[in-house]
Structure formats: structure tokens, C-alpha cells
Amino acid sequence: MKAVKFGGTSMSTVNSIERVKRIIESDSERRFIVVSAPGKTESGGKVTDMLIKVAAALPERRAAEFANVVARFEELCAGLLGDKDFLCSEFDAIRKKLASADEDYIVSRGEYLSAKLLAAVIGYDFADAFDLIKFRDGIYDDEYTEHVCKLGLSGHKCAVIPGFYGGDANGKTVTFTRGGSDISGAIIARAVGASVYENFTDVDGFLTCDPRIVPHATIIDALSYKELRELAYMGANVLHPESIFPVRKANIPIHILNTFNSDAVGTKIVPTEQLLNGTYTRKNSRPITAIAGKKGFFSLYIDKSMMNTEIGFVRRVLSCFERLEIPIEHIPSGIDSMTVIFSAVDRGLANTLVKLVQAEVKPDHISLSTDLALIAIVGHGMVSRPGTAARAINRLSTADINIRMIDQGASEINIILGVSDEDFERALIALNGEFEV
């Protein structure tokens, strides 16, 4: 049995949904389907973006804004079912709630209507994610969801489920972050005991590098869960980075496939142990699996003599980040200095952070930099191939690129290099050339 997720591009037009129908019908194992809201088309934007505008409108204006969403689905219903009014009762039910509804309910209606439509097109049951995926105090409740989801889907031989949202005990709709339908698909895959979680999108799979910067980047045929986490965190956004957690518990592989290219073999994301023990093998045995990166990080440099003898120094610095709710990325350090790397925040908040740290630990010197890019060199093969870091450093030096930070994880699966934002693209090209990924 397979659980399958189709993204917004796959659900965006009559032609693309007909492709989805053919894909499902081509394999009787594809029994539980999770869908996103319709994506962008040549003539219209993403339905979720439309619904965000609905939620942002004054209550008395929401119904008028919602008309654009209705028109989009009427066009799909007419083309697929020959009845533009197929979802009429659903539209009416949503309109009645719009004036008083919160944002999560409103923005989730794209997935809800998309699932209702596809269920009718392929003749599957509809199962509402509100009843299957559970939140507590706005936080996803994994254990309770697993129980409820298994029970709720046990009576369905085949079903279509909306992605992106669930419900809580108070009857409130709660959404994941954008792209959260990937998480929904993984939850459903675990609940039904799927042999594989197929995630259909509009690309052929994970690439070895960003093709917008390195045009000759190639498809990776297999990734481990750990490699995926590292690459997704660094901006390789084919799949939501949190979507591996539900399937990882059950050792269910994820298969990234392209709705629009049936010849593409895609990328399999598999249990780390199974990639390392040879259950799954890669066509290419390079030490580096892929290179990914992001711009726009901040770095806070702190220098204080005898810092290493001052008990609780690091804790007090990090408490300032905690008080301002700023997440931390990396902390390279020396005897008398430390640097804290964090994602870009509002400049005013960053300045407040500097003042807090100054007051808390009274450093000899403190400075904030706002133009740092991080690049991750990722691959299990680095463990058995010494010299990877040296090769990367030498290559960047040859390209006249200054390295502002080096951090290698204890697992030896990744090396993180920091360069200035202006050197980011050149660094990616140079590293890709060195390791020929």
C-alpha cells in the first residue's frame, strides 16, 4: 500500500489534475492520497495566497474576496466533472463562517476543497484532516494523532485527505507552516502502514546543487533521512524538512517524483541505517552527496579575556537569545571568543540583542555582522574519505573567497562554511567544481 501526496502545481489546472488521476489509476497500491491547494497558473495565483488575502480583509469584505477562490474551483469543477456548481454547498458553508473565522480556518479551505474535488474525480472517499491530525495548544500532537489517524482511516479502503491542517480539542482548525502538506502526507503514510510515501511535485528530484547557480547539477537517486535534514535546512526545499519525522519512526522511505515527467526516476529518501548498510545503494559513490546554502544570516562576535574561566559565560550569552526568542544556528568558539550565528531577524531586534549581551556578560568587544551566507557540504561518504575539509578550504582560497566560519558536526555528515553574501554564488560554483557533485 502506498500513501501519495500531490503538491499545488499538480492540483492547479484541469490538465494537471487529469495527470494526477492517471497516476493514481496506474497503480492500485496508491490508496491514500493527500493534496495541497491548487498552485499558481498562467492566469492566476496560488489559492492559499488568495485565501490569505481573504483572511486579511475586513470581515464584511471577506465574502467578496472569497469570490476569486470560488471562480477558480468552479473552473476546475466544470473542466473535470462537467458541473461548475459541484462544490456549491461547500462554498455556502464556508461563506457562513467567513466573517467570524480565524486565519487558520480560512487558509486551510484550499486544501479542503482540493481534496473534495479530487475525491469526486477519482471515486475515492473523502476524509477530513480536521478529524485525523490533532493539535494541542497550537502544537502538533504526534502520539494522539497516530492513534486517531489509524482509527479514522481504518474504515476506508481508499481516501483523499486534505494536507496542511488538522484540528484541536476545542474545534479549532490549526495549520502547519507553509508547505505543511508534506508533513500531512508523512503522517498518513505512517498511519496506514504504507510501504512507501510517494511525494509528487514539479521537479525530477533532489539535485546536487541549486540549478539556478550551478546549471549542470544532477539528480541524487538516494538520500538518507539525515542528509535530507541537512540539505532541507540549508534551503533545498523540494520537501518540507519536518516531513521525515512521522515516516522515520516507521522506517518508511519517501520517493520524490515528478507529476509532469513520468520518465524521471526521482529521489528516494531512506532510513539512514539502510543506506549505510547497503540495503539501498547510490549509483554514484562520491564522498559528497550534495552542496546547499542560504544567504542572510547574522553573526554576533563576542570577545572577552579569560572567557574560558568564567563559569556560565556561554549560558548567560545564550539566555539573551532565549529571552528574545531568537533561534541559534551555530556557535564556533575560541578560548577568549565566541561567535553566535543566527537567522536574519529585524535589525531593531538584533540591536536589542547586542545591548542585552553587553549588559549580561560585559565583553571586551562585541560586533554584529549581517551579511553571512552558510554553505553545507553534505554526505555520509566523508567519514571514510579524509581531507574533505582541506579540499573545500583550498578550493575557496584558490577562488579568492574568504572563509568567515568553519563548523564540522561530530557525525561527520556535514561541513558548514561561512562566507560573505556577495561571495555566496561564487563559492557554490567553486565547491561544486571541486567535488563534481
Secondary structure, DSSP 4 states (H G I P E B T S, - for coil): -EEEEE-TTTTSSHHHHHHHHHHHHT-TTEEEEEEPPP---SS---HHHHHHHHHHS-GGGHHHHHHHHHHHHHHHHHHHHS-TTTTHHHHHHHHHHHTT--HHHHHHHHHHHHHHHHHHHHT-EE--GGGTSEEETTEE-HHHHHHHHHHHHTT-SSEEEE-SEEEETTS-EEE-STTTHHHHHHHHHHHHT-SEEEEEESSSS-BSS-TTT-TT--B-SEEEHHHHHHHHHTT-TTS-GGGHHHHHHTT--EEEEETT-TT---EEEE-HHHHHTTSS--S---S--EEEEEEEEEEEEEE-TTGGGSTTHHHHHHHHHHHTT--EEE--B-SSEEEEEEE---HHHHHHHHHHHHHHH--SEEEEEEEEEEEEEE-GGGGGSTTHHHHHHHHHHHTT----EEEE-TTSSEEEEEEEGGGHHHHHHHHHHHHT-
